[in-house]
Amino acid sequence: MIACDSGLVDTGASSSLTPKIHIIGLNLYELYMELAVELARASPDISRLTSELISEKSKPIAGRLFASLLDEFRSDLANPGIGMAVVDIPESRACDTTQNAFWGVALALGLGSNIFSLGRDRINDTPYTVYAASYRKSKHLADLGLQPIAPETKLGFHTDGLLAEDKVSMPHNIMLYNIDIAYRKPGNFHWVPFSMWGEKDLYMRRIGVGRPYNIKVTPSVYEGDDGNLEIVSPRHVIAPIFIETESVGTTLYLNGDVTSAAGDSDFDLAAIDGLRSSLAANAVRFSVPQKSRRLIFVRNVLGAHARDVFDEPSPDALYTRVFLRSVDDNCIELVGGKEEPRP
């Protein structure tokens, strides 16, 4: 494996840095496929990549082949001034498009399982969730009364949460893998570490640490076998925005639309808008071009992420973007603003 960059590189804009982007060598990718014979039996159906199969067959192979790379990932993710890691997975000429898609996902999960414990998707019982964007599905979301988060929509700075019943939690780490992007101009993925956020203390004072807020969240929506969409999580939660923890200090939950401070209808929501604007205008951010087969890890409790608008979609693509998301099984429980001990 080689690295595109030898370190953190200034891209020319005073506010934008590019993290080290690693590239997995084709020989190691093909060796991984050769050694992971048990996974080959599941190909090309990624839904058969269960938690057990990944942990027992993919994780140990990826751990041996990419030990030094994984050490770098762990170091960068633990560093409050970085908090992210990026690697590109190649394609093999020995495989067709479908097979390369399968093996790319398998390797991404193998790498990810060496970084953190991959939480299970509670609907599909897989160690990941696949998201597929299309104009047709975006219209269906609108029919459900939800605001579509299509690739053509800019996604502002936020942190990721997990919704279950009336509770919300915050994974320590997340992993995003672009299986396919059918845009000529996919834009960038952006990341602001909280340690580099110049106005963090200001907004901690304005919003309060541990203070609960009423938040309208984007619920989890799944497509059934009949093609219909089903909402499987709440649309509203009560959670703090700033949370004090023993493990990472003060972190930020910013996801959805804050409608009011719990028990205080007079709270000025302009503070929330200011917080979002402050992150977007921060003097320092990391920016990574979006591309197919690019794997991004972020330490979700150490920073906030955003992405640009995806522009100029391929007119023939059934799905304009397909990506995989895995989240850490180790989470901060946000109800009450206190971290729950890991079982």
N, C-alpha and C positions, 0 to 999 in steps of 0.2 A: 504494500500500500504506500502511497505517496501523499503529500499534502500540497495543495495548490499554493498556499501561502505559508510563510515561515512564522507568522505571528499576526498581531492585530494591525491592520493596514488602514491608513487614512485614504478614503476614496476620492478625496479632492474637496468634498463639501465639509465644512468645519464641524458639522453635527453628525456625520455618518461614518461609521467604522464597519469594516468587513471582518468577521471572525475567521479563524483558520477553517478552510474548507478542505476536508480530506477526500481522497478518492481511493476506493478499494480497487486493487489491481484485478484485471480480468482473470489472471491465473489463480488468484485466491478465491474469486467468486466461483470459478469452475471447479476448484478443488472442494469448496464447500458443498456444491451440488453432488459431487462424486461421493463425498463422505456421508452426506445426509440421506442415505438410501431409504431409511424408514419414511422420510417425508415424501419421497418420490411416489410412494403408493397413494398419496393424497392428491397428487397433481392431476389436473390443473385447478382443482376446486379449493379455493382458499378457505371456504367455510369449514373444511375438515382440519384446519390447523388449530386444533384445540389447545387449551392451556397445558394439558398433560403432554401432548405431542411436542409442543414448543419447549417446555421445561426439561423433558427427558431426552429429546433427540436433537433439537436445534441449539439450545442454550450451551451445552457442553462443547459442541463442535465449534460454534462461533467463539466461545470463550478461549479455546486453544488457538485457533487460527488468528484471532485479532486481539490477543492479550495486550499488546503494547498500545494499540489504538484505543481499546476500552479504558486503559489506565489514563490516557490523555482526556478521554471523555469525562471520567469521574473527577479528575482534577479541575477541568474547566467548569463543570456543572457546580462544583462545590465552591468555586471562587465567586464571591459576591460581586466582583467587578466584571465578570464574564457571564456565568450562569447559563451558557448554551454550548451546543456542540453540533457540528454539521458534517455529513458525509454523503458522498454520491456512490450509488451502486451501479455497476456497469451492466451491459447486456451481452449475452453470449450469442455468437452466430450459430452455435450448435442447437439453439432453442428457437422456437417460433415466438411470436408476440405474446401469446397466452401463457406459454411456459415461462418466459422471462418475467411476466407479471407475477406468476405464482412464486418463483424462486426469489424475486425481489422482496416480496412480502415476507416470505419465510426467513430470509436473512435479516431483514429489518427487525422482525420479532425476536430472532435469535440474539441480535445485538442488544435490543432493548431489554430483554429478560436478564441480561448480565448487568444492566445499569440499575434497574429497579424491578420490584415485583409487579408484574402486569395485572392490573385489575380486570375482572371479568365483565363483559357486557351482559347485563342481567336479562336481556331478551334473547340474544343469540348464544349465550354461554361460551363466547370466544374471548381471547385475551386482547381484543381490539374491537373497534367499531369502524365500519367502512361508510364513508359519506360519498354520495354520487349527486352531482349538481346537474340540473337540466332545466330548460325553460318550462317544460311540462310540469315538473315537480314544483317549481317555484310558483306556478299558478295554483296548484293544489294547496300549497301552504297558505296562500292568500284566501282560498275558499274556507280554510279552517279558522280564519280570523287571525292568522299569524303573519308577522312581517317576514317576508322571505329574506334569507341571508344568502343571496346568490353570489357567485364569483364576481358578477358585474357591480356588486354593491361594495363600497368601501367599508372595511371592518376596523373600527377604531380600537384604541388600546384597551386591553382587558386582561383579566386572569381567568383561568378555567375553573369551573366548579362541577361537582357531581350532584345531581338531583335524585332524591329518592323519597317518596311519600311527601311529607311536608318539611323535609330536612335538606340541607345543602352542606356539602363538605368541599374541601379544597385539596386536590392531589399535590403532593410535594413535587412531582415531576410529570411532564407529559412528553409524548413522542408523536411527531407528525411525519407521515411518509406519503409523498406525492406518487401515487401509482401511475397516473396519467394526467397531463394538462393539455387541453386542446385549445390553447390561446396563443396567438402570435406575440402578444405583449402581456405576460402574466404578472409583471410588476415584482415587488419585493415583499419579503417577510421582515418585519421590524421588531426589535427587542430593546427595551429600556430597563437595565438593572436598577433596582430601587436604590442601591448604593450610589448611583450616579444621578439620581433624580434630585435636582437642585432645590425643589420646593416641597419635598416630602414632609419635612417638619411643619411647614406652614399649614398644609392640608390636614395633617394629623391633629393640629390644634383646632382647626375650623370644624372638622367633622367628628373628632373624638375617637379614642381608641376603645373598642368594645361596645360602642353605642349602637343599638340595633336600628335597622332601617327596613321599611317595607319596600320590597323589590319585585318588579314584574320581570320575570325571566323568560327566556326562550325555552320552551319545554322540549324534551326529547320526543322526536317523531320518527316512527318506523313504518316501513312499507311492508304490508302483508303479502301473502302469496297471491291474493286476489288483486294486487296493485293498489289497494286503498291505503291511505295514510292514517296512522293511529297515534294519538298523543298518549304517552305513557308516564308522564311526570307532571308535577304541579306547574302552574303558571305564575304563582306568587309565593314568595318566601319571606321570612323575617330573618335578617342576618346582619352582623356588623360589617363595616367596610374596612376599617383598620383593626387588626387582631394582634394582640401581644402573645407570643409563644416562647417557650423555653428553648426550643431547638434552633429557631431562625430569627429570633427577635420580633420586631413588628413587621407584619406583612399586610398585603392589601387584597381584599376581595372586590373586584370590580367587574360585574357581569350582569347584563340586563339593564333595566331602567328603574332608577330609584324614584319612588312615588312620594315618599314622605319619611320623616323620622318617626319611629314607633313611639306613639304617645305624645307627639309634638307636631300638630298640624301647621304650626307657624314656622317650622324650619324653612330656611331659604334654600331652595334647591339650586340656586345659582352656584352654591359652593361645589356641588357635584359636577356641574358643567365646567366650572373652573378647574377642577381636578383633572378632568379628561383633557381639557385644553392644555393644561400644564404638562401632562405626559407627552402629548403630541408635539409640543413646542420645546421639549427639553433640549438642552445644549448638546447632549450626547445620546446617540442611539446606534445600535448595530443593525445593519441592513443586509439581507441575503437574497439574491435573485431567486425567484421561484422557478423550479424546473422539474420535469418528470424524473422519478427515481432519486430524488434528493430527500434525505432523511435528516430531520431536525429534532434535537432534544432541547428542552428548556426546563430550567429549575423554576417551576411555576410559582413558588413561594418567594423567589428572589427577584422577580421582575414582571413586567407586563408586555404583552405582544400585540401586534396589529398586522394588517396586510393592506397592500394597495388594491385598487380595482383591477380585475382581470379584464383585458381589453382585446378586441378583435378575435372572437371565437371562431373556430373552424365550423363552417356552415354544415358540414356533413357529419359532425360528431353527435352521436346519440346522447352522450354525457360529456359536458364540457370540462368537468374536473372530477376526478375520482381520487380520494385520499383516505388514508388510514390514520386513526388516532388511537393511541393507547395511553392509559393514565395509570399513575402510581396507586397501588393498593394502600400505600401509607398516606393517610389524609389528615387534614386538620378539620375537626368538626366545628362548623361555624355557629351553630345555635348556641347563644350565650357567649360567643367570642372566646372560648377556651379550647385549647388543644386537647384532644382525647388521646390517651396512651395507646400505642399500637398493641394489639393483642398478641 
